[in-house]
Amino acid sequence: MERLNIVTIDGPAGAGKSTVSRDLARRLGFTYLDTGAMYRAVAWAARRNGIDIEDKKALSELCNDLRLGFSGDRILVNGQDISSFIRTPEMDRLSSAVSKVDVVRKYLTEMQRDLGREGHLVAEGRDMGTVVFPQAAHKFFLTASAEERAKRRKMQIEYRGEEITYEEILTQIEARDLADSTRSIAPLQAAPDCTVINSSDLTVEDVIAKIVSEI
Ligand code: DC
């Protein structure tokens, strides 16, 4: 199989994937694809339309009618920029729930492959190296301890002016890890041919330097 000029970065919530992927894409002159934002957009649209996440038929119809798009780093649903609505604890939970549904995964997987057709992509998510782009040239799995990820997440949330306790975040992170890694389709796991990087004791710069040296 021909290897694609794509870098995949998978890993659990809060491991620093977005910061690293965005920066890496800029340095390489590649496009950055935030697939978590796509699951969040579907979750947002489902919520907006009063759709029950258990209702597969309604989710399938939603996906058929949905016009998802990007404008730079912003994500659009039917032309509306929804980027500032999708990073809430409610959307953390709902996006993880819709990501278990096969019709949603099929719809987004096809769209992601389409966006990757020309290569030159840094694709970030949970199943980029395992399912969506198994033929990617460079695959990484970025992880960190749940405690470290909870600390980072707390800082992000507080930066937005919201309040949350460390214990609450840790519980949420552990629940989402469990849901994402035990679902039956495309569970969160490291591809056999990827490089695993544990970022618990590394700075963003250290992680990027490691990735660049591997590439
Ligand atoms: O990376 P994130 O936290 O924005 O992702 C939100 C949810 O979407 C996450 O809980 C799992 C799901 N997801 C997925 O199943 N597959 C992907 N490629 C990306 C995200």
Residues whose N, C-alpha, C, O or C-beta is under 5 A from the ligand:
A	BS01	DC	A13 T35 G36 A37 Y39 D92 S95 S96 S99 E124 G125 R126 D127 D180
